[in-house]
Amino acid sequence: MSDAVRVIWDDALTSYDFGRGHPLAPIRVELTMALARAFGVLDEVEVVGCAPATDEDLALVHKRDYVDAVKRVSVSGRPDFAYGLGTTDNPAFKGVHEASALVAGATLAAAQAVWSGASQHAVNVAGGLHHAMAANASGFCVYNDPAMAIAWMLAQGAKKIAYVDVDVHHGDGVQALFYDDPRVLTISLHESPRTLFPGTGFAEETGAEGSAVNVALPAGCGDTGWLRAFHAVVPPLLREFSPDILVTQHGCDSHALDPLANLMLSLDGQRTAYAALHALAHETAQGGRWLATGGGGYELVQVVPRAWTHLLAEAAGHPIDPATPTPDDWRDMVRSRTGELAPLSMTDGRTPAFRDIAEGYDPDDPIDRAIMATRNAVFPYHGLDPMP
């Protein structure tokens, strides 16, 4: 097993573009890679290209008629509402199949690197399109690249794969595609489905033998509550499950500035979560194998580039001091490309801390109620005591 780290990147990944005014603007990954490059993060990893996912690759999780429909839309540019293509969330555009297949192919390349042992960790910040279903597009997602990568590794012989999703939205597509497969443990921490799309992800959704785990957090939850919930649920389950590989989705739309959701995390809280997942990959996955993707995130300048540069630096084993100023050249690029003023440093000025659930819980606290709902629903399936 190599301890190398691969970052999958091709400038063509920015062609996944739903058009002017759509929240999922490709500038966010362009600025991320530029910031990571400016910090020298990409000098510490192998940056490799990728090929589009083939029809056979996509068929690991998607229906053939759906892939055919995406291809037709890709040629004509005309909607096909029966497959969720042409909606406000997922506008139809010429080239949609090619752009979506390349994102999927990038995550597949990351999976192949980790599975083969060519690298210990691999990252595709353009991926993480976790809402796509077997036969329809949903929530800005056309092809479900994390699910396809998981299915490919299972087909290669992986026995157990853990998937942890920290996007503010429930990882519904990945959960749905593996809901009845106990080989895949899906864990999603997200804003409550009572207040946010897609309306799923209640603690009671437990899958096969407790293989689906959902922590539905109340709107307004910030670093302290989020990290308390994460540490109350994720580490004990990963330790017990002991996966061959850890797959993580790092949507950064849990940030307080994100325009589409209502959690209140800081960049510093998100960075802390990335470090925790990195440590858990080394502790719980065979050989420390870790595949990480991007995901949601719609504050395109202030949040996404810094968050995912921290992710890349963490994966590379060279975390960036949060007090570090952002490079002048990058700030100039931000102003040139967006007209906005770039953030001045790699921190929001927070020092995240939390109280461990093992010290007791408060039944009147909505965050503690969410934690205990999840632990009560799934911990017994894994031989774990739900009580702190």
N, C-alpha and C positions, 0 to 999 in steps of 0.2 A: 504494500500500500504506500503510494507516494504521499508525502505531506504537502505537495504542491497545491496551489489554489488557482482555479481557472475562472476567469470572467468571460462570459460569452457576449460578444458584441459585434454588430455590423451596423454601419450607418443606415442601412436600409430598414432597420427595425423602427425608425421614425416614420416609415410609410404607413404604419397602423394609425390612421388619422381620420377621424370622423368629421372633420371639417371645422371651419371657423366658428368659434363660439362654443364648441363642445367641451365639456369639462375635462375629458381625457385627452389633453393636448400633448403631442409628442415632444414639445419643447422641454417638458419636465425630465425626460430621460436624456435628452441632448445636454441640458445643463448639468445633470448629475454626472454624466461621463466626463464633461469638461472640468467640473470641480474636482472629481477624483484624479483626473490627469494632472491638474494644476498642483495638487498636493503630493504628487508622486506615488499615489496609491497604486496606480496601474503598473508602475515599475516593479512592484513587489509581487505581481501575479502573472500568470500566463493569460494574455488576451487572445482569444481565438474566435474565428468566425463560425458560421453555421449554415446549414442548408435548410430549405423549407421542409416541414414535415410532409411525408408522402401520404397518399390516400390510405395506405395500409396502416401507417402510424396513427392517423386520425381515427381510423375505424376501431382502434383499441378502446375508445370511449364514445365516439360519435356514430350515429346511424348514417349509413351510406347515402340515404336519400337527402339527409340534411347537408352533407358535404357537397352533394350534387347541386343542391339549391344554392349554397354559398357560391359555388363556381358560376352558376347562371347569373346571379346578382353581380358577381365580379366582372362579368363580360358586359352586361347590359346597364348596370348601375341602377336598375329599377327594383323597387321593394318587392319582397315576398313575405307578407305579413304572417303567413301561416308558419313560418320558421323564425319569427321575431326579427326579421331583417327589414329595415326601413322605418323603424320606430324612432321616437325622439332619442331614446337611449342608445339604440344601435342603428344609426342611419345607414342606408345603402350607399355604397360608392364603388366605382370601378376599381378593380384591383383588391377588393376586400379579401378574397380568398388568399391571394399571394401574400398580402401583408400579414394576415392572421396565421397562415401556415408557417411563415418565417418566425414569428414569435414562438409558436409551438415548437418549431424545430430548434430554436435556441435553448429552450428548457430541456428538450430531449437531448441535445448535445451535452448539457450540464449533467443530466442523469447518466448518460453513457460514460462520461469522464469519471464520475464518482463510482458507478457500478464496476467499471473495469479496473479501478485502482489507479488510473492515470492521474487523478487528483483526489485529495482528501475532501476538499470543499469545492463547490462550484456555484456560481451566482449568475442569474439572468435578471437584471433589474427591469427589463422590458416585459417580463412575464408576470405570472400571478393572476391570470384572468379567470378567477375562480367561480364566476356565476354561470358560465356557459353550461347548458344542459346537453343531454345526449342528442336531442333533436331540435334544439332552438337556441338562438342567441338571447342573452339577457344581461342587463346591468353593465353595458359597455364591453361585454365579452362575447366573442364569436366562437373561438375554440378554447377548450379548457386545458391549457398547457400543463398545470401541475398534475391534474388527474391523468393526462396522457402519459406523462413521465412516470408516475406511480404505476400505471398499468403496464408500461413497458418493462419496468424493473421486476414486477411480479412475473411477467412472461419469461424473464431471464432466469428466474429461480429465487427471487427474494421471498423470504418466508413471512417477514413482518416489516411493515413500513409505518412510521408515525408521521402524521401531517399536523403541523401547528400553524394556525392562521390567526394573525394579530390585526388584520384589517378591521376597521370599524364596522363593516358589514359582514353578516354571517357568510361563511364559506359554503353556501348552499349547494353549488354545483358539485364540488368535490365530495361533500357529504352524501349527496344523492347518488352519485355514481358508485360509491363504495358502501352504501348504507347497510347492505346485507353481507358484507365481506369482513369477517373477523380478522383477516390478515392486515387490514388497514385501520389504524386508530386515527380518527380525525378529531382534532381539538380546535375549537373556534372560540375566541374571546371577542365579543362584539357588543355594540349598543343593542339594547333590548329591541326585539322585533315589534314591540308595541309602539315604538316611536320611529323606526327606521326600516327602509328597504333591506332585505326582501320579505320581511314579515315571517321569517322562519328562524330557527335557532333557539327554541325553548329548551330548558334543561331536560324536559321529558322526552326529547328526541334522542334516543339512546342507541339506535342501530342494533347490530347483531352482537349480543353478549357484551353490551356496554362499549361498543366500538365507536360510537358517535358521542362526543362530549361537547356540550355547549354551555358557555358562561355568558349569560345575557345581562349586561351591566346597565344600570340606569343612566339616562341622559345626565350630563354634568359630571360624570366620574372623571377624576383627574389622576395624576401620577400615583398618589398614595394609595387610593382605592384600587386602581388598575393593577399595580404591582402586587398588592396584597392578594388580589384574586388570582393573578398569574401564579404566584408562588404557592398558593393554597391548592392549586389544581394540577398544573402542568408537571412540575418535577416529580411528584409521587407517581403519577400515571406513567410517565416516560421511564422511570426507574423500574417499575413493575413490568411494563410491556417489553422493555429491552429490544428496541427495533434493530433491524439490520441497518437501516438508513433513516435519518431524520430529514424530512422535507418541510420547509417553512415558507410561509407567505407573509410579506412584510408591508402590506398596505399601511401607509402613514397618514391616512385620513382620520385617525383617532386624535390628531393634533387639534388644539383649541382654535387655530386659525382656519381649519378646513371649512369650506363653505357648504358642504353637503351633509354634515353630520353634527353630532351634539356632545361628543366626549371632549375632555379638556386636558389631554396629555400635552406635555411639553416635548420639545426635541430631546431634552435630557432624559426624560422618562422613556422615550422610544429607544434612545441609544442604550439605556440600561437594559431594556428588554432584549436587544440584539446581543449584548454581551452574555446575558443569561442563557439565551438559546445556543450560542456558540459553546458555552461551557457544558450545557446539557448534551450537545452533540458528542463532545469528547467523552463525557461520562457514561452515556447510555447507548449510543449507536456503535455498531461494530466498527472498530478502527477509526472512530470519529467521523464517519461519513455524513456529510451535510450538504444538501442541495437547497439553496435559498433563491427566492424570487422576489420581485417587487410586488405591485398590486395597486390598490387605490391610492389616492393622494391628489388633491385638486387645488391646493395652494402651491402654485407651480414654481414660484421663485423663492419664497421665504421658507418653505418647509421641505418639499420633496428632494431637491438636490442635496441639501445638507443631511437629511435623514439617511438617504441611500448611500451617500459618500461615507457616512459613519458605518453603515452596514458593510460596504465593501472593505473599508479599512479594518473593521472587526474581523471579517472573514480572512483577510490577509495576515492577521496576527499582529498588526501594527495600528492599534486604535489611535485616533486623533484626539489630542488634548482638547476638550471642549472650549477652552479659553482661546484657542488659536484663531487669529484673524483670518478671514477669507482672503484669498490672493487678489491683488489689485487687478491683474489681467482678467480674472474671472468676473470681478465686479464690472469691469468695462464691457465684457461680453454680455452680461445680463442687461446692462443699460442699452447696448446696441441692439440686442435681439428682442427686448421686451419693452423698453422705455421705463422700466422700473428701477428703483434703487435696491441693490442687493443687500442681504444681511451682512453685517460687519464681522461676525465671528461665528464659530461653530456651536454656540450654546444659546439657550434662551435664559441663561442665568439661574437655572434651578438646580437644586441638589436633591434628587429624589430619594425618599426614604419611606418605609412602610413598616407597619406592625404585623408580625407573623400571626396567622390564624391560630397557631398552636398555643398562643397566649390567651386564647378564648375569643368568643364571638359575641356580637351584640345583636339579638334578634330584632331590635328596632332599627337597625342600620340597613338600608336597602342593598348596599353592596354586600354586606355579610349574608343577607337573605339570599342573594343571587349565588354566592359562593356555596352556601349550604344546600341550596336546591340542586346544584350540580353534583356536589359530593354525595348527597343522599341518592341521587338518581343513578350514578355510575360507579362509585367506589366499590360497592359490594360485588359487582361483577368481576372486579379485579382483585378481590380478596383484601381490600383496603377498608379500614374503619373510617366511615365518613365523619365521625365526631373528632374534633380537634384534640 
